[in-house]
Amino acid sequence: MEELLSVKNIHMEYPTGKSKLVSIQNVSFDIHKNEFVSLIGPSGCGKSTILKMVLGLIKPTSGNIHLNGSPISENNLSRISVVFQNSALFPWLDVLKNVEIVLEPLMADRDERKETALKYIKMVGIDGFESAYPRELSGGMKQRVSIARAISTSPDLLLLDEPFAGLDVFSAQALREELLDLWLPPDKPPHAVLLVTHNVDEAVQLSDKIVILSKRPSTVIAERPIILTRPRNTRTEEFYNTVDEVIRTMSP
């Protein structure tokens, strides 16, 4: 498979007085085109920090991150989109404008921006709410807007930082299934997904591969391919056994 993201030997340390705190220690993994990868590990092990490195917000102390063969820089960051746990919508903009705003640097024509935004709003199932403001939406609907905004730019890589953690069980499950429906067609962006999560069941349900990190200073304990047939029934013995194997790998 074609390699899309390459994370090689990234190391992160912070000065603490006369010594240094090592947060991430020589972490490496790859994501290939049409691959859904989850990053899991204990709280505080640096999962979100790695996501920020991929976004170019933080530079590792050492190591390299490449997207489509080129180092992460301003030149290729437009090929990456992100959805956070907090929907991060602009409260003074309605749904349509919240999606349109990310298209402004990409599309000069106002009608084209509106048409594209409406397309993705419909795709995530919130058409009819174009004029609603974030305060008028449920948590699940806000995340749908965030997902529409993230994929409307046709990114190569979609980053998900625990986007379902703040939702109720039913909304979270519905959004997981809808996200897979959006991602699975191989001819449509995003071409790969990197999910940060604490939820092992979620990782097994969604992923082609799970990268398991240790406690701080984090290293890669294992990369676990998930070979369950899609769509995945989360109530089968095979699913439960896979979840149990991942949990046992995570345990000291």
VOGU-3710 file (C-alpha; in Angstrom, 3 decimals, decimal comma):
1> meellsvkni> 0,000/0,000/0,000  1,029/3,581/-0,651  2,473/5,299/2,418  0,662/8,527/3,320  2,011/9,482/6,768  5,375/8,449/8,168  6,303/9,104/11,810  9,935/8,166/12,419  11,735/8,107/15,763  10,010/11,165/17,206
11> hmeyptgksk> 11,310/12,159/20,616  9,945/14,902/22,867  11,511/16,269/26,023  10,891/19,350/28,156  13,361/21,201/30,381  12,462/20,962/34,093  14,970/22,949/36,101  18,340/21,247/35,800  16,955/18,066/34,251  14,704/17,097/31,338
21> lvsiqnvsfd> 11,307/15,393/31,252  11,059/12,869/28,441  7,467/12,616/27,204  7,806/10,673/23,938  10,719/8,363/23,232  11,510/7,250/19,687  7,952/6,591/18,514  7,560/5,356/14,932  4,553/4,245/12,882  3,194/4,582/9,346
31> ihknefvsli> -0,241/5,149/7,888  -0,979/4,003/4,359  -3,557/5,242/1,913  -7,067/3,957/2,675  -6,031/2,964/6,195  -7,765/3,817/9,474  -5,297/3,837/12,366  -5,975/4,358/16,073  -3,446/5,555/18,627  -4,185/4,334/22,154
41> gpsgcgksti> -2,353/4,362/25,472  -2,606/5,531/29,089  -3,602/9,093/29,951  -0,672/11,460/29,736  1,409/9,274/27,434  1,516/11,887/24,664  -1,155/10,784/22,184  -2,529/14,287/21,675  1,008/15,687/21,566  1,768/13,381/18,635
51> lkmvlglikp> -1,376/14,651/16,909  -0,179/18,237/17,422  3,171/17,281/15,908  1,413/15,896/12,826  -0,519/19,179/12,625  2,724/21,121/12,769  1,736/22,868/16,012  4,630/21,323/17,971  8,056/20,306/16,709  9,569/17,123/18,125
61> tsgnihlngs> 12,915/17,406/19,870  14,166/14,929/17,293  12,724/12,654/14,634  10,783/13,267/11,436  7,179/13,344/10,238  6,432/13,134/6,507  3,145/13,495/4,637  3,108/12,077/1,112  6,893/11,862/1,260  7,482/15,500/2,261
71> pisennlsri> 8,276/16,887/5,721  5,335/18,420/7,572  5,355/22,145/6,771  3,078/25,014/5,770  3,227/23,688/2,213  1,283/20,499/2,966  -0,689/21,248/6,140  -3,706/22,101/3,978  -3,859/18,346/3,212  -4,683/17,613/6,863
81> svvfqnsalf> -7,941/18,246/8,738  -8,792/17,667/12,394  -11,842/17,086/14,583  -11,385/17,673/18,314  -13,355/16,427/21,336  -14,711/19,954/21,631  -16,502/20,790/18,384  -14,608/24,130/18,204  -17,370/25,835/16,226  -17,592/29,614/15,980
91> pwldvlknve> -20,617/30,469/18,161  -21,424/33,632/16,181  -21,666/31,751/12,865  -24,497/29,494/11,731  -23,905/25,929/10,523  -23,442/26,919/6,886  -20,937/29,674/7,689  -19,031/27,402/10,098  -18,365/25,036/7,213  -17,868/27,712/4,560
101> ivleplmadr> -15,202/29,532/6,533  -12,571/26,805/6,040  -13,194/26,891/2,288  -12,393/30,585/1,894  -8,633/30,057/1,354  -9,381/27,305/-1,172  -12,269/28,722/-3,194  -12,540/32,331/-4,338  -16,046/31,913/-5,720  -18,717/32,425/-3,045
111> derketalky> -21,308/30,270/-4,815  -18,827/27,401/-5,111  -18,064/27,634/-1,377  -21,740/27,555/-0,503  -22,461/24,635/-2,829  -19,546/22,645/-1,386  -20,544/23,407/2,219  -24,148/22,382/1,567  -22,938/19,131/-0,024  -21,003/18,089/3,079
121> ikmvgidgfe> -23,686/19,314/5,491  -26,106/16,982/3,714  -23,508/14,210/3,685  -23,289/14,194/7,513  -27,077/14,306/7,889  -27,713/17,814/9,206  -29,293/19,370/6,121  -32,181/21,557/7,252  -30,063/23,056/10,035  -27,928/25,323/7,839
131> sayprelsgg> -29,214/28,466/9,573  -28,947/27,097/13,119  -26,298/28,381/15,539  -24,105/26,088/17,679  -26,070/26,939/20,857  -29,155/25,460/19,197  -27,526/22,109/18,420  -27,024/18,944/20,448  -23,515/17,627/21,097  -23,840/15,038/18,350
141> mkqrvsiara> -25,043/17,613/15,825  -22,143/19,922/16,683  -19,721/17,100/15,979  -21,454/16,442/12,674  -20,796/20,070/11,746  -17,150/19,626/12,776  -16,846/16,512/10,615  -18,504/18,262/7,656  -16,083/21,161/8,049  -13,078/18,832/8,289
151> istspdllll> -13,836/16,751/5,210  -15,135/19,624/3,057  -11,525/20,583/2,250  -10,931/17,109/0,743  -7,997/16,288/3,049  -5,572/13,452/2,483  -5,437/12,806/6,241  -8,164/13,280/8,843  -7,079/13,526/12,482  -9,597/12,699/15,220
161> depfagldvf> -8,764/13,677/18,803  -11,302/11,740/20,913  -14,221/13,255/18,952  -16,854/10,975/20,507  -15,710/11,120/24,137  -18,160/13,837/25,195  -21,224/12,246/23,600  -23,804/9,870/24,998  -23,460/6,194/24,065  -26,111/6,245/21,334
171> saqalreell> -24,896/9,455/19,649  -21,287/8,243/19,760  -22,136/4,912/18,161  -24,240/6,549/15,451  -21,421/8,961/14,622  -18,833/6,172/14,466  -20,938/4,295/11,943  -21,599/7,434/9,898  -17,922/8,344/9,912  -17,039/4,910/8,541
181> dlwlppdkpp> -19,659/5,306/5,805  -18,035/8,607/4,810  -14,486/7,237/4,898  -14,832/3,773/3,366  -15,293/4,719/-0,341  -11,651/4,547/-1,558  -12,133/7,210/-4,233  -13,266/9,909/-1,779  -11,271/11,877/0,798  -10,059/11,608/3,431
191> havllvthnv> -7,610/9,001/2,187  -6,556/7,978/5,706  -7,637/8,569/9,302  -5,641/8,786/12,538  -7,791/8,510/15,674  -6,627/9,206/19,229  -8,837/7,420/21,751  -8,928/5,821/25,199  -11,776/3,563/24,112  -10,452/0,145/23,060
201> deavqlsdki> -13,857/-1,001/21,793  -14,010/2,090/19,597  -10,522/1,486/18,249  -11,304/-2,145/17,392  -14,595/-1,199/15,750  -13,076/1,464/13,512  -9,459/0,581/12,817  -7,404/-1,361/10,341  -4,476/-1,037/12,747  -4,015/0,008/16,371
211> vilskrpstv> -0,750/1,563/17,550  -0,406/0,884/21,287  1,708/3,280/23,342  3,259/2,704/26,765  3,008/5,047/29,737  5,314/8,079/29,732  7,918/8,206/28,342  5,835/6,649/25,614  7,170/4,077/23,208  5,313/1,818/20,797
221> iaerpiiltr> 4,468/-1,414/22,621  2,836/-3,010/19,590  1,086/-2,438/16,291  -2,003/-4,623/16,192  -3,690/-5,217/12,803  -7,473/-5,599/13,079  -8,655/-8,098/10,489  -12,325/-8,342/11,453  -14,687/-8,131/8,487  -16,530/-4,837/7,966
231> prntrteefy> -19,167/-3,878/8,979  -18,111/-5,085/12,423  -20,588/-6,553/14,839  -19,518/-5,310/18,267  -21,427/-8,095/20,026  -19,662/-11,125/18,586  -17,213/-13,335/20,453  -14,549/-12,538/17,862  -14,925/-8,815/18,558  -14,765/-9,310/22,340
241> ntvdevirtm> -11,684/-11,515/21,978  -9,923/-8,877/19,882  -10,723/-6,166/22,441  -9,395/-8,430/25,199  -6,157/-9,064/23,281  -5,564/-5,324/22,870  -6,263/-4,669/26,555  -3,858/-7,431/27,586  -1,182/-5,926/25,331  -1,690/-2,562/27,025
251> sp> -1,464/-4,032/30,522  1,963/-4,088/32,211
//
